[in-house]
Amino acid sequence: MTPPRDRLPHYRKTTRRLSWVLMGVWGVVSFVIPIFARDLHFLFFDWPFSFWMAAQGSILIYMLIVVVYAYRMNKLDDQYHQSDDTQA
């Protein structure tokens, strides 16, 4: 079921904004942090931060992006009375 026509542009704008923000986070984690990884000379959980980011940190952030997206989209669907169970 889609939201009422008068609320549809706001729903699409909100989902598009959420997608762009999360894609921005993904881009920073994927491309910006690795560029400066050698310059990050501090310990994080007793490991060099650059090693930790490459081995575990980026994967955890990617999973967090998926969780945030799913949570926010569920909230938006509830707000706009959308449901996968109902049909138009």
trRosetta pair geometry for C-beta under 8 A, 3 or more apart (Angstrom, degrees):
i j d omega theta_ij theta_ji phi_ij phi_ji
1 81 7.0 -57 109 127 126 83
1 82 5.7 -169 79 -132 80 58
1 83 6.0 22 31 41 111 75
1 86 4.5 -3 -25 97 122 116
1 87 7.0 145 -58 180 79 6
1 88 5.7 147 -107 -80 59 66
2 8 6.5 18 162 -101 111 113
2 82 6.8 6 -123 -105 24 107
2 88 6.8 12 7 -90 87 120
3 7 4.5 -92 150 91 125 110
3 8 5.3 171 76 -79 100 63
3 11 5.0 151 18 -35 149 153
3 80 3.8 -53 -89 178 125 115
3 81 6.5 116 -112 54 73 83
3 82 6.2 -59 -55 -55 78 101
4 7 5.0 69 64 19 84 104
4 8 7.1 -129 95 -33 38 84
5 8 5.5 -33 -145 0 35 123
7 10 5.6 -60 -165 44 59 111
7 11 5.9 64 140 -27 82 105
7 80 6.0 178 131 -132 132 101
8 11 5.5 -56 -145 36 33 114
8 12 6.3 29 160 -16 68 106
9 12 5.9 -57 -146 40 31 108
9 13 6.1 33 156 -21 66 108
10 13 5.6 -54 -143 37 32 112
10 14 6.2 32 157 -20 65 107
11 14 5.9 -58 -149 37 27 109
11 15 6.4 19 157 -12 64 108
11 76 6.7 125 -145 173 84 112
11 80 5.0 47 -98 -92 127 161
12 15 5.9 -57 -144 41 31 106
12 16 6.0 32 157 -20 66 109
13 16 5.8 -57 -145 38 27 112
13 17 6.3 29 155 -21 63 106
14 17 5.8 -53 -147 34 30 111
14 18 6.5 31 154 -18 63 106
14 76 6.1 174 114 -125 131 133
15 18 5.6 -51 -148 36 34 114
15 19 6.4 36 153 -20 65 105
15 73 7.0 58 -120 -111 101 89
15 76 6.5 151 -73 138 89 168
16 19 5.7 -54 -149 35 31 113
16 20 6.4 29 155 -17 65 106
17 20 5.9 -56 -147 37 31 109
17 21 6.4 30 156 -19 65 106
18 21 6.0 -57 -148 35 29 109
18 22 6.3 19 159 -10 65 110
18 69 6.9 129 151 -123 115 73
18 72 5.5 -178 -140 121 144 146
18 73 7.5 172 113 -66 159 78
18 76 7.8 -112 -20 -38 155 147
19 22 6.1 -63 -147 43 27 104
19 23 6.1 26 156 -17 66 110
19 69 7.8 60 -96 -126 61 115
20 23 5.7 -55 -141 40 30 110
20 24 6.3 37 154 -25 63 103
21 24 5.6 -53 -154 31 31 115
21 25 6.8 31 149 -17 63 101
22 25 5.5 -46 -150 33 39 113
22 26 6.4 43 149 -19 65 103
22 65 5.2 122 -165 -157 107 100
22 68 6.6 178 -102 90 121 119
22 69 5.7 31 -97 -72 171 105
23 26 5.3 -49 -146 37 37 116
23 27 6.3 42 152 -23 66 102
24 27 5.6 -51 -147 34 32 113
24 28 6.5 31 155 -18 64 103
25 28 5.9 -54 -149 35 32 109
25 29 6.3 25 155 -13 65 109
25 61 7.2 -144 154 171 108 113
25 65 6.1 180 92 -98 126 114
26 29 5.9 -61 -147 42 28 107
26 30 5.9 17 159 -13 67 117
26 62 7.1 68 -118 -109 92 77
26 65 6.0 57 -69 -114 95 166
27 30 5.9 -62 -137 44 26 105
27 31 5.6 -26 -178 25 67 115
27 32 7.2 61 132 -12 72 101
28 31 7.2 -75 -120 54 15 76
28 32 4.6 -32 -149 32 60 128
28 33 6.5 71 152 -25 68 92
29 32 7.7 7 -29 46 14 87
29 33 5.8 -5 -141 11 37 131
29 58 5.2 143 168 -131 109 87
29 61 5.0 -165 -118 103 155 148
29 62 7.3 -164 109 -58 151 75
30 33 7.8 92 29 37 12 97
30 34 7.3 -28 163 -1 33 118
30 58 7.1 105 -85 -155 54 128
31 34 6.6 -65 -146 39 20 104
31 35 6.7 24 159 -25 59 109
32 35 5.9 -57 -156 27 32 113
32 36 6.9 -3 161 9 66 108
33 36 6.5 -77 -150 53 31 89
33 37 6.3 62 150 -70 68 85
33 40 7.9 5 -163 -32 81 148
33 53 5.8 -132 153 177 132 150
33 58 7.4 -175 77 -83 142 107
34 37 5.2 -16 -144 -27 38 122
34 53 7.8 -163 -77 121 63 124
34 54 7.4 88 -106 -90 93 93
36 39 4.9 -54 -173 43 79 116
36 40 6.3 87 129 -36 86 96
37 40 5.8 -54 -154 23 37 113
37 50 3.8 105 176 -137 89 107
37 53 6.4 -142 -120 68 107 134
37 54 6.9 54 -144 -49 150 107
38 50 6.3 56 -79 -106 30 162
40 48 7.7 121 105 170 86 86
40 49 4.5 -91 141 83 118 121
40 50 5.0 146 66 -58 107 87
40 53 7.5 47 78 -4 158 139
41 48 7.2 -38 -135 -145 47 103
41 49 7.8 -138 -88 29 5 105
42 48 7.7 121 74 -146 26 58
42 49 5.4 28 69 -19 73 125
43 46 5.9 4 -179 -118 121 22
43 47 6.6 131 -153 59 76 23
43 48 6.5 -58 -102 -90 57 37
43 49 7.1 -174 -134 -40 10 78
44 47 6.1 -41 68 67 69 76
44 48 7.6 21 23 149 84 17
44 49 4.4 81 -7 -95 122 78
44 52 4.9 -109 78 33 117 162
45 52 6.5 122 48 -113 106 144
47 51 5.4 -107 164 81 109 117
47 52 4.7 127 94 -60 121 102
48 51 4.6 81 69 9 93 106
48 52 6.9 -169 89 -9 45 88
49 52 5.5 -58 -144 40 34 112
49 53 6.1 36 158 -22 69 105
50 53 5.9 -51 -146 34 28 111
50 54 6.5 23 157 -14 62 109
51 54 5.9 -62 -150 40 30 107
51 55 5.9 12 161 -8 68 117
52 55 6.1 -65 -136 45 25 101
52 56 5.9 -45 -171 45 65 99
52 57 5.4 68 133 -30 80 115
53 56 7.8 -85 -118 59 10 58
53 57 4.1 -51 -119 53 48 135
53 58 5.9 65 174 -36 71 89
54 57 7.6 29 5 37 24 96
54 58 7.0 12 -117 3 24 120
56 59 6.1 -74 -160 42 37 108
56 60 6.1 31 156 -19 76 112
57 60 5.8 -61 -149 37 30 109
57 61 6.3 27 157 -17 67 107
58 61 5.6 -54 -147 38 34 112
58 62 6.4 39 153 -22 66 102
59 62 5.6 -49 -148 33 33 113
59 63 6.6 32 153 -16 64 103
60 63 5.8 -54 -150 37 33 110
60 64 6.3 37 150 -21 65 106
61 64 5.4 -51 -147 36 35 116
61 65 6.5 44 151 -26 64 99
62 65 5.6 -47 -152 27 33 116
62 66 6.9 33 150 -17 62 101
63 66 5.7 -51 -154 34 37 112
63 67 6.4 35 150 -18 67 106
64 67 5.6 -54 -146 38 35 111
64 68 6.2 35 156 -19 68 106
65 68 5.9 -55 -145 38 28 109
65 69 6.3 28 156 -19 63 108
66 69 5.8 -56 -147 37 28 112
66 70 6.3 25 157 -16 64 108
67 70 5.9 -56 -146 38 29 108
67 71 6.2 28 157 -18 64 110
68 71 5.8 -57 -144 39 28 111
68 72 6.1 21 162 -13 66 111
69 72 6.2 -60 -142 41 25 104
69 73 6.1 20 162 -15 64 112
70 73 6.0 -58 -141 40 25 107
70 74 6.3 28 158 -20 62 107
71 74 6.0 -59 -153 35 27 110
71 75 6.6 25 152 -16 63 106
72 75 5.6 -54 -150 37 34 113
72 76 6.3 33 153 -18 67 106
73 76 5.5 -51 -143 39 35 111
73 77 6.2 38 155 -21 66 104
74 77 5.7 -52 -144 36 30 111
74 78 6.4 30 155 -17 63 105
75 78 5.8 -57 -151 38 30 110
75 79 6.2 32 151 -22 65 108
76 79 5.4 -54 -145 36 33 114
76 80 6.2 6 163 3 68 110
76 82 7.9 4 119 32 72 123
77 80 6.3 -67 -139 52 27 92
77 82 4.1 -89 -154 69 82 104
77 83 6.9 124 161 -75 113 42
78 81 7.5 27 -173 -78 30 33
78 82 7.8 -78 -49 48 22 69
83 86 4.7 70 74 13 111 99
